[in-house]
Amino acid sequence: MNFQSEKKLVQNFYKAIEISAIQDIPSVFSKYCSDKLLWRGFYPFNMIRGSEKVCKTFWQPLLKSFTKCQRREDIFFAGFNEIKGHEGVWVVSMGHLMGLFDDSWLEIPASQKLTMLRYCEFNKIEEGKIIETAMFFDIPHLMSQTEIKPFISQTAAHLVQPGPKTHDGLLLKNQDHKEGKKTLNIIEKMVNDVNEWQNFDQKSLKDELKQSWNDDMIWWGPEGIGATYTIERYALQHSGPFRTGSKDRKFIGHICRIAEGNYGGFFGWPNLTLIPTRGFMNLPSSQIPGEMRVIDIYRRENSKLSENWVFIDLLHFWKMQGVDILENTLIKKNK
């Protein structure tokens, strides 16, 4: 399968959103999406059923707030998902939605400045229509661009994140199936390694990471955790604190896991549950299991992974712990 017709459908859909007036967005969705579209988005949107409701709840308010919104796409690929119950062709897009933040959104005060919303979107295509979407976006990262600090601190760096070092992430043409298989295999090995961890120290963690990652790997994490560079710093600035700061980690599974060429990724709803202990992310410890809804996108270089863009619904996770990051931050901002 070359996925060219599915890719073209999604690219045309994106272009239509960008050039259409806000009131015409429902017509765009009617043309490209099933009326029964199943849409998954981060808190406070969660799961929405029906393309018309997706327009009214997410897209039209967003486009009203972000004047001259454009999609700055860094990665684009497709593949056939073989996970039972979710089989089919999925198309993946990742980058930023960029616009002038001219009107408040989710009660986040407008800055009147150029602002970027990190996003990654998985679209399932069937009979010439988008029937299912997972669109994950980093709301805390947007808030930080308006000088609102949703988290006390983070272990790694805050950045408006770039695309791949190699600048080859837009896979608009046919790709070698064998290369995609190599990418999927190393992603699956990495996932299995992570799922098997128990007790560890920094040395054993770095030894584990070296099985799947190149030494100069980059982990582009969400706001609240941040981005980190090299295996050593990743172990120190995220993977180590994450593993020691939580317990009873349970892998739930993925809905979609695909690869094409040197790129691949997955998402779940949720991917895993865990209990945050020992002040993970400098927030209160808990004995309550929390859900992590995650998208991971990877770039393979030679036989190992080199870059990883990560989207975690931290607002949803911490709300399950009784901490409403979005509401609490805006209350403080407005005092």
N, C-alpha and C positions, 0 to 999 in steps of 0.2 A: 504494500500500500504506500502511495506517495503523499497522501493527505493534502494535495494541492487544492482541491475544490473546497475542503473544509477551511483551510487557511484563508483562501480568497473570501469566503463568506464572512469570516470574522474580521478581516481587514476592511471589507466594505461596510460592515456594521459599525466599526469604530469610526470610520470616516464620516458616515452618515450622522452619528452622534455629534461629531465635532462641527459639522457645517450646518446643522439644523437649529432652528429657533426652539426655545425651551418648550413652547406649546406643541411643537411637532414631534417631540421625543416619543410619545406613545405610538405614533404612526411608524416611526423607525423600528420600535420593538415589535410592532405587529408584523412588519415585513420580514424581520430576521429571526424572531424568537417565537417559540410556541406560546400560545395563550396560557398554557399550564406550566410555564417556566418555574423551575424550582431554583431559588436563588439563596445562597448562603453568604452572609456578610458578618463582619465583626460587630460586637456590641457597640452601640445600642440597637443595631438593625436586626441581627440574628437571622433567622430563616424567614423568607418571604415566599409566598406561593402566588403565581400569576404575574404576567409581564406588566399589566396595567398598574398593579400595586407596587411593583419594583420601581416603575417610573415615578409614581407619585411620592413614594416614601424615600427613595434614595436619589435618583438621577436628577429630577427636576429641582429639588431643593439645593443639591450640590451645584448645579449649573447656574442657579440664581445667585449663589454666593460667590462663585468663582468666574468672574468676567473673563471672556475670551479664553476659556479653558481649552487646553490642548494636551494630547497624550504624547509624552516623551518616552517612547518605547526603547528598552535596552535589550530585551530578550524576547524571542518569539519562536515557538516550535510546536510540534504536534506529535501524537503517537497513539497507538492502540492500547487501551487499558485492559489488562487481563484479569483484574481483581473481580472475583465472583460477585455477581449482582450489580456490577457497575461497568460491565464490558462495553467497549465502544471507542469511537475516535474522540479524543479531547484535544483542544488547542489551547496553548498557554501563552499568556502575554504578561510581561513584567516591566515596570519602569516607574514613572511618576505622572500623575495628572497635575498640570501646572496652570495656574491662572492668577489673576489679580483678586486677592481676597477682599472683596468690596462689600460683602454683606455677611452678617454673622451666620454661622453654621453650627448646629448642635449647641447653640448658645455660647459658642466660642466667639469672642469679639473679633470683628473684622479688623485687619491691620492696614488695609488699603495698599498692601505691598504684594509683590510677586511671592507666591507661596506654592510649595510642592506637597502633594499627597502621595507617599509611597504606596504602590499597589502591586498585587499579583492576582491574575485572574485565570481560572480554568473554565473552559466552555466545552460542554459535551454537545456534539453535533449528531443529529439523526434526521434523515430524510430532508436535508436541506434547511433545517431549523436548529437554533440553539435551544436545547430542551432543559439544560441544567447548567448552573453557574456557581462557582465558588469565587467570590471577589473579596480578598482580604486586603486591608489597608491600615496604615499606621497612624491612627488619630493622635496618639501622644507625640509622635514626631512632628506632625503639623502644629500642634499646640506649642511645641518648643520654638518653632519659627516665629511665633507671635509673642515671644518673651514670657510665655507661661511655662512654668516648670511642673509637670505632672508628677515627677518622681523626685525624691530627695537627692539621690545621686545614682550613678551607674558605674559598673566596674570597667567598662570599655569606653570607646570614643563616640561622641555624637557627631554625625556627619550627614549632609545631604549626599546620599550614596551614589557613586558612579555605576555604570554598567561594567561589563567584562573588560579586563585588562587587554584582551586580544581584539576587542571591538568587532567580534564576529558572531554576536548573539542573535541576530535576526535571520533565522533560517527560512527564508522565503522560497528557496528552491529545494529540489529533491536532495535527500541526504543518503549516504551509504548506510544501509540497514545494519551492517556489521558494527559500525562505529556506535550506533545507538545502543546496540546490545552490550557492547563493552561498558558504556556509561551506566546502563541500568544495572549491570552485574556489580560494579564497584559501589554503586549507591546501596544496593541490597546487602552487600558485605558490611558496609559501614553501619547500616541500620541494625543488623544482627549483632555486630560488636557492641554497640551502645546498649542494646536490650539485654545483653548478658552481664553487664557490670554489676558488681556487688560492692564489696569493700575495696578501697584502692588508696594509693598514694600518688604523688605527683609523677614519680618515675614510671609507675605502671600505667598511668593515664597517658603519658606521652608515648610510651611503647605501643599502647593500643591505637592511638591516633595515627602513628606512623604506618600502620598497616594499610590505611585507606587514603591518607592525606599526604600531599607534597609538603615539604618543610616550610615553604613560603606561602602556605594557605592563608586565605583571608575569609573571615567569618563576618558577614555584613548583618549584624543582629538588629533587633527592633529598639526603638527608644525605650529607655529604662534599663537596657543591658548594654547596647552599643556595638560598635565594630571593633574587631581585633585582628592582629596580623602576626603570623607565624604560629607553628604548633606550640611553641613554648609559651607565648603570650596568650594564646587561646585557652590553653590549659589553666593558666594563672588567672585570666581575667573573665572567663565565662564558664568553661566546662567544669573546672574544679569547684568554684563557688556554687554552681548549679547542683552538682552531685552531692556536695556536703550540706547544702542548704535545703535538701528535700529528702523525703523518705516515701516508702510504699509506692514507688513508681510502677504504674501498670500500663503497658502498651495496649491500646484499644485496636489500632489498625489504621489503614488508609482507605480512602474511597477511590483515589486515583493515584497511580504511580507509573510514569511513562518517561521515555527518553528518546531523543533524536539527535544524531550527530554527537557532539561533545557536551550536549546539554540535557538535563533531566530534572525531575522533581516529583513531588507528591504533596497531597493534602489529606487531612482527616477531619472528622467532625464528631468528637474530638479525636486527636491522635493518641493522647495519653492522659492519665490522671496521676496526680501526686499530691502529697501533703507538704506544704512549705514549713520547714522548721529552721531554727537557728538564724532567723532574720534574713531569709533570702530576699535580695534586692533592697535591703535595709527597711523592710516592711515587717509588720508584726508576725511572729510565728503563729502556727495554727495546728489544730488536729483535724481539720476538715479537708477531705479530698477535693481538689480543684481540677477542672478540665482545661487542657491546653489544646486550642484549635490552632493548627500550625500549617503553613506552607513553607517548604524548603525547595529552593532552586539551586542547582549545582552546575559548575563547569568542570569538566574533566580535562586534564592535560597529561598526555601519555597514558600511563596505567593507573593514575591516582587522581583524586579530587584536588582542585586548586582554589575554587571560590564557591561560597555558599551564601545566598541571600535568604534571610529568614524573616518570616512574618508570624508573630505570636499574638493572639488576642489577649493581651495582658489586662485590658479593661474588664473583660469577661472573667478571667481567672481570679483577679483580686476582688471583684464584686461577689463571687462565690465565697470569698473569705470574709465578707462583711465590710470591705473597703471599696467605696465607690470613688475611684480615682477621678473620673470625669466630673462628677458633681462636686466633690470636695475641693478640687482645684479651682473650679469656676467660682465657688462660694468665696474662697480666699481672695481670688482675683478681684471680685466685685465689692469686697469690704472697703 
